Amino acid sequence: MKSIHESQPHSIFFISDYVDLGAAETIRKILHEATITGILEKAGHGIYIKPKVSRFGPVPVPLEKIAKEIADRDKSEILPTGSTAANIIGLSSQVPLNLSYITTGSTRTIKIGDRKISFRHASPKNFAAKGRAMPLLIQGIREIGEDNMSGSEYEALRQYIDKEQDQYLHEDLQLAPAWIQKIIKRVTHQ
């Protein structure tokens, strides 16, 4: 409880964080008691969050933070995919209600209130890039599709690539499917 009290709002706790202090069932009971008293909120199965309250009321923890914490706990890599990736790189202005990731870990869906974080196991090839930009570009462009690429999508890609300044972009380009390589080359004039 001391570590929970001293933690920052939006800190995320897992039962596994405290396995060295006692049995999992004992830890679960203590964390459950902390939710009853309002010190913690239960976000999902085995996931607890220290609430953050602004003058306007409760502030929900970003799902991206929960996904990253789960990946760190599981010692796995994650990469946004689908509409999540398309939104990050600017190909879509819609903020997805549910987040989707590919992972080196196991496939599963975690429910956080009325929202979901989906993890789908993918081959290591998806995580082979040296830089950060190419994996997101591949996932985002794949979500939009070749036939739906127009002037505004090309401009969004150019802005994302310019912003990222990824020194490995050219080297990582070979990891992309040929049709995606063509789109990126058109944007970067290679």
N, C-alpha and C positions, 0 to 999 in steps of 0.2 A: 504494500500500500504506500510505503514511503516513496518508492520510485514513481508511482502513479501520481501522487500529490505533487511531486517536484517536476513533473513533466510539463511540457508546453501544451496548450490547447491544440487539438487535432493530432496529438500523438496517437499512434496505433499500437495496440497490444494484442499479442497472440498467447494462447495458453502455453505454447512451446517456449515462449520467452522466459518462463519461470520454472521449467522442469527441474532445474538444479535445486529448487527450494522445497520440493515436495511432490507428492503424487498428483497426476493430472486432474483427478477428480477433486482434490482439495483446492487446487488452483482455480478450477472452473467454478467452484462454490464461492471462493473469495471474489472472483471477477463478477459473478452474478450478484453478490451482495453489493458490490460497488455500483452496479447498474440500478439496483433498487434504491440506493441512496442518492442517485443522480451524479455520482462522481464520474462514471463511465456510461457510455451508451453501447448497446450491442448492435453492431453493424451487420453481422452475418454470423454464420456458424463458426465459432471460435475466434471471431474478430471483434475487438472492442476498441472504442475510440473515446478519447477525452474530449468532451464537447467544447465548442467555442461559441460564445454568445457575444453578439455585438449589441449596440443600443437598439437595433431594429429586431433583435431576436436571434434564434439559433442560426449558426452558419454551417451549412453542410460541408463535410470534408470532401475535397475533390476525389472523384473515383480514380483519377490517374495516380494520385498519391497512394491509395489503397493497393492498386495494381502493382506499383513499384515495390511497395513494402512486402507484398506477397511473393514477388519474384526474388527479392533479397532474402527473405526467409527461406525460400525453397532452393536458393542458390541456382536460379535459372535465369535465362535471358528472355526478355519479352520485346516484341516489336508491334506497334500499332498496325492494324490492318483494316480493310474495308472503309466504312464511312469515317472511322476514327482517323485513319491515315489521311484520307482525302481532306478532312477538315484541317488537320495540322498543317498540311502543305498549301492550303488555300484553294484547293479545287472544289471545295464545297463550303458554303457559309453556314450550313446547318450544323448545329452542335448536337452530336448524337446523344440520345438519352442513355443508351447502353453502349458500353465500350467493348471493342473486340481486339484481341491480341493473338499473335502466334507466339509460341514459346518453345524453349528447349525442354521444359517440364511437361507435366501431364495435362491432358485435355480435361477441362472442367468449366463449369459456370458457377459463379458466386453471386448470390443475390444479396444486394445491399438495399434494404428498404424495397421500393418499387422499381429499382434499377438493377442492371446486371452487368457483370464483367465476365466476358467469355475468353477463355484461354484455349487455343487449339494447338496441339503438338505439331511442329513442323520440322522438316529436315534441317540439318545443320547448314546446308547450303544457303538458306535464308538469312543466316547470321554470319556469313563469310566476309562481308564487306569490311574494309578497313575504316571507312568513314561512316558518318551518321546519316548523310543525306540520301544516298542511293537506296538503302532498304525502304525508307519512307516513300521515296519517289516511286519505286516499283509497286509497292502496296497501294498507294493512292491512285496512280495511273491505272492499275489493274481494276480498281473499284469503279472508276469513271468509264473505262472502256475506250478502245481506239476510235470507234465510230462517234463517240460523244465529245471528242476533243475539238474545241473551236478556238477562236481568237482569245477569248477571256481565260480559257484554261491554259493556253500557251503562255499568256502573260502572267498568270498566277505561278506557273512553274518557273518562269524566268526570275520573278521576284523572290521565290523561295530559294532558288539556286544562288542568286546574288547575295541574299541575306546569310545563307549558311557558310559561304566561302569554304567549302569542303575541299581540301587539297587532294583528297583521294578520289574525287568524282570521276575523273577520266579513267583511272585505274579500275575503279569499281564498276564502270559501265559494262564491262564484259560479263558481269553477273546477271544483267537484265536480259529478259527475253528479247529477241530481235526487234519485234514491233515496238517495244518500249525504248530500246536503244535508238531507234529511228526518231521517236518523238523527242527524246532528250537531246539528240544531236541537232535537231531542228532548232531547239531553244538555245543551245550553247554554240551553235554555228560551227560544229566540228566536222 
